[in-house]
Amino acid sequence: MSQAAYDVAIVGAGIVGAACADEFARRGMRVAIVDRDLVGGGATAAGMGHIVTMDDSEAQFALTRYSQQLWQRLRPELPSDVEYEQCGTIWVAVDEEEMTEVRRKRGYYGQRDVPTEVLDSQALRRLEPNLRPGLVGGLLVPEDAVLYPPCAARFLIERAQKRGAEPHLGRSVTALGRGRVRITDGSEITAKIVVNAAGTFAAQLTPGVEIKSRKGHLVITDRYAGFLRHQLVELGYLKSAHSVTSDSVAFNVQPRRTGQVLIGSSRQYGADHREVDGEILTRMLQRAQEYMPGLAQMSALRAWTGFRAATPDKLPLIGPWPGDDSLFLAAGHEGLGITMALATARILVDQITGTKPEIPIEPYLPSRAAKEHAHA
Ligand SMILES: Cc1cc2nc3c(=O)[nH]c(=O)nc-3n(C[C@H](O)[C@H](O)[C@H](O)COP(=O)(O)OP(=O)(O)OC[C@H]3O[C@@H](n4cnc5c(N)ncnc54)[C@H](O)[C@@H]3O)c2cc1C
C-alpha cells in the first residue's frame, strides 16, 4: 500500500474538528482538515457559546468541567474577536422546589471543587436587576464563561495551520474510513487515522452511528449595554433539555460583549428545516419575557436556527469506531459541543498517542453505541 499523505485527516471544521486539528498538530502530527463549507459554519456558527459545567451525569460533569478548565488555560492566547468573558452562570429559581435543586447543585459542585454561591431573592436582584421581582433565588457559578464560537474555531484552525495542518475547505466528503477520505470530485485524501467530526452529519458518513438532529432557535437583540451581566438559565431548563419527545423552550439569555442580548433556547426533534418556526420562536420569547419583562421593549436584530447532534444516551462519541482501525469519532455533542471541544480533542489524541487521559474515557467510547446498534 502506498504511504498515507497525512497522519490524520479530520472531516468537519466545526469547533470539534478545529480543536482536534489543533491538538493533533500540537503533538507533531501531519494533519489535513476537510470541510465542504468554511471553518465553523455548521452548528458552531449557530451555537450560543456558553462554556458551562453541567451535572446531568458524572460523565457529563467530567467532560464539561475538564474542558472548561482547558478553555481557561487557553484564555490568554485567545484573540479579542473570540470574545471570551468569564461572566458566570446564574441558575434562576422561581419557587422553593427549584431552590431545593439549587442546594443540591451547590452540594454536587462543592464536592467537586467547582465554586458556587447560593443567592437569595435580594442577592439575585442586586446582580440582575432586570429579572422580574418575586423570583426566590438562584445559584451563581462564577467560572462559567461565554465566547463567540465561529471565531474560536477559526483561531484553533489557524493555530493548527501554524504547526503545519492543511485545511481543505469547500470539499464535500462522500465516504470515509480505511485510511481514506473520498471527495465528491472523485479524489481521495489518505491518512493513517481518519476522524469523523462531521457533527449532525457524522451518522451519514459512518453507518451504525446513531445521531439525531435537534433543532434550536436563537435571537439576538440590538445593543443595550449593562442590561444583563451573567448567563441566566432557568432551572426548569434541565427538565426541558431532557425531554426527548416533545418540543420545548426555556429561558436562557446571554450577555454579549457588544451589549447585545442573545436569547434562547428551544429544542425540537424531527424538525429538519432550517426555517425559523414562528410558533416556537414566540413561545421562546414569551418564556424569556416571563423572567425578564424588559426584553419585550428591545428590538431583535436577527433570529436563526441550528441543529444539535444528539446521541441516545446524551454523551458524545469520542474514540475508535469498531471494525476499522483507522477510524475515530468526535461527534454527538448535542448542546455542549462548544464547551466540550477542547477536552474532546485532548482525550481523543491521548487515546491515539497512548497518553494517559486526565479523565476516564470509557463513557464516551463509540463502542457503546456500536454494541447498542448490534443488539437493536
Ligand atoms: C441553538 C444552539 C445553541 C447552542 N448553544 C451551545 C452553548 O451555549 N454551549 C455549547 O457548548 N454548545 C452549544 N450548542 C452546541 C454546539 O453548537 C455544537 O455542539 C457544536 O457546535 C458542534 O460542533 P461540531 O464541530 O461537532 O459540529 P459542526 O459545527 O456542525 O461542524 C461539523 C462540520 O462538518 C462539516 N461536514 C458535515 N458533513 C460533511 C461532509 N460530507 N463533507 C465535508 N464536511 C462536512 C460541516 O460543514 C460542518 O462545518 C448549541 C447548538 C445550537 C444549535
The ligand as an SDF file (V2000), in Angstrom:
LIG
                    3D

 53 58  0  0  0  0  0  0  0  0999 V2000
  -29.1960   26.8060   19.1450 C   0  0  0  0  0  0  0  0  0  0  0  0
  -27.9540   26.1520   19.6650 C   0  0  0  0  0  0  0  0  0  0  0  0
  -27.3670   26.6430   20.8250 C   0  0  0  0  0  0  0  0  0  0  0  0
  -26.2110   26.0430   21.3170 C   0  0  0  0  0  0  0  0  0  0  0  0
  -25.6060   26.5680   22.4340 N   0  0  0  0  0  0  0  0  0  0  0  0
  -24.4750   25.9970   22.9080 C   0  0  0  0  0  0  0  0  0  0  0  0
  -23.8200   26.5370   24.0510 C   0  0  0  0  0  0  0  0  0  0  0  0
  -24.2510   27.5470   24.6090 O   0  0  0  0  0  0  0  0  0  0  0  0
  -22.7140   25.9060   24.5320 N   0  0  0  0  0  0  0  0  0  0  0  0
  -22.2080   24.7820   23.9470 C   0  0  0  0  0  0  0  0  0  0  0  0
  -21.2330   24.2390   24.4480 O   0  0  0  0  0  0  0  0  0  0  0  0
  -22.7730   24.2700   22.8220 N   0  0  0  0  0  0  0  0  0  0  0  0
  -23.8950   24.8460   22.3080 C   0  0  0  0  0  0  0  0  0  0  0  0
  -24.5070   24.3220   21.2180 N   0  0  0  0  0  0  0  0  0  0  0  0
  -23.9700   23.0900   20.6280 C   0  0  0  0  0  0  0  0  0  0  0  0
  -22.7790   23.3820   19.7510 C   0  0  0  0  0  0  0  0  0  0  0  0
  -23.0580   24.4490   18.8680 O   0  0  0  0  0  0  0  0  0  0  0  0
  -22.4330   22.1130   18.9790 C   0  0  0  0  0  0  0  0  0  0  0  0
  -22.3730   21.0050   19.8540 O   0  0  0  0  0  0  0  0  0  0  0  0
  -21.0730   22.2560   18.2940 C   0  0  0  0  0  0  0  0  0  0  0  0
  -21.0250   23.4080   17.5040 O   0  0  0  0  0  0  0  0  0  0  0  0
  -20.8080   21.0250   17.4590 C   0  0  0  0  0  0  0  0  0  0  0  0
  -19.5870   21.2440   16.7830 O   0  0  0  0  0  0  0  0  0  0  0  0
  -19.1160   20.2120   15.6910 P   0  0  0  0  0  0  0  0  0  0  0  0
  -17.7730   20.6510   15.2610 O   0  0  0  0  0  0  0  0  0  0  0  0
  -19.2760   18.8240   16.2210 O   0  0  0  0  0  0  0  0  0  0  0  0
  -20.1980   20.3120   14.5330 O   0  0  0  0  0  0  0  0  0  0  0  0
  -20.4100   21.4400   13.4080 P   0  0  0  0  0  0  0  0  0  0  0  0
  -20.0930   22.7850   13.9110 O   0  0  0  0  0  0  0  0  0  0  0  0
  -21.7620   21.2120   12.8350 O   0  0  0  0  0  0  0  0  0  0  0  0
  -19.3010   21.0760   12.3520 O   0  0  0  0  0  0  0  0  0  0  0  0
  -19.4160   19.9540   11.5040 C   0  0  0  0  0  0  0  0  0  0  0  0
  -18.7620   20.3250   10.2010 C   0  0  0  0  0  0  0  0  0  0  0  0
  -18.7630   19.1720    9.3780 O   0  0  0  0  0  0  0  0  0  0  0  0
  -18.9310   19.6080    8.0530 C   0  0  0  0  0  0  0  0  0  0  0  0
  -19.4490   18.4840    7.2600 N   0  0  0  0  0  0  0  0  0  0  0  0
  -20.5530   17.7510    7.5070 C   0  0  0  0  0  0  0  0  0  0  0  0
  -20.7070   16.8150    6.5590 N   0  0  0  0  0  0  0  0  0  0  0  0
  -19.6640   16.9540    5.6950 C   0  0  0  0  0  0  0  0  0  0  0  0
  -19.2570   16.2750    4.5090 C   0  0  0  0  0  0  0  0  0  0  0  0
  -19.9680   15.2510    3.9980 N   0  0  0  0  0  0  0  0  0  0  0  0
  -18.1460   16.6880    3.8810 N   0  0  0  0  0  0  0  0  0  0  0  0
  -17.3890   17.7190    4.3840 C   0  0  0  0  0  0  0  0  0  0  0  0
  -17.7350   18.4030    5.5060 N   0  0  0  0  0  0  0  0  0  0  0  0
  -18.8430   18.0050    6.1490 C   0  0  0  0  0  0  0  0  0  0  0  0
  -19.9290   20.7430    8.1410 C   0  0  0  0  0  0  0  0  0  0  0  0
  -19.8370   21.6020    7.0030 O   0  0  0  0  0  0  0  0  0  0  0  0
  -19.5060   21.4080    9.4340 C   0  0  0  0  0  0  0  0  0  0  0  0
  -18.6360   22.5090    9.2170 O   0  0  0  0  0  0  0  0  0  0  0  0
  -25.6550   24.9150   20.6710 C   0  0  0  0  0  0  0  0  0  0  0  0
  -26.2260   24.4480   19.4890 C   0  0  0  0  0  0  0  0  0  0  0  0
  -27.3610   25.0560   18.9830 C   0  0  0  0  0  0  0  0  0  0  0  0
  -27.9420   24.5440   17.7090 C   0  0  0  0  0  0  0  0  0  0  0  0
  1  2  1  0
  2  3  1  0
  2 52  2  0
  3  4  2  0
  4  5  1  0
  4 50  1  0
  5  6  2  0
  6  7  1  0
  6 13  1  0
  7  8  2  0
  7  9  1  0
  9 10  1  0
 10 11  2  0
 10 12  1  0
 12 13  2  0
 13 14  1  0
 14 15  1  0
 14 50  1  0
 15 16  1  0
 16 17  1  0
 16 18  1  0
 18 19  1  0
 18 20  1  0
 20 21  1  0
 20 22  1  0
 22 23  1  0
 23 24  1  0
 24 25  2  0
 24 26  1  0
 24 27  1  0
 27 28  1  0
 28 29  2  0
 28 30  1  0
 28 31  1  0
 31 32  1  0
 32 33  1  0
 33 34  1  0
 33 48  1  0
 34 35  1  0
 35 36  1  0
 35 46  1  0
 36 37  1  0
 36 45  1  0
 37 38  2  0
 38 39  1  0
 39 40  1  0
 39 45  2  0
 40 41  1  0
 40 42  2  0
 42 43  1  0
 43 44  2  0
 44 45  1  0
 46 47  1  0
 46 48  1  0
 48 49  1  0
 50 51  2  0
 51 52  1  0
 52 53  1  0
M  END
$$$$
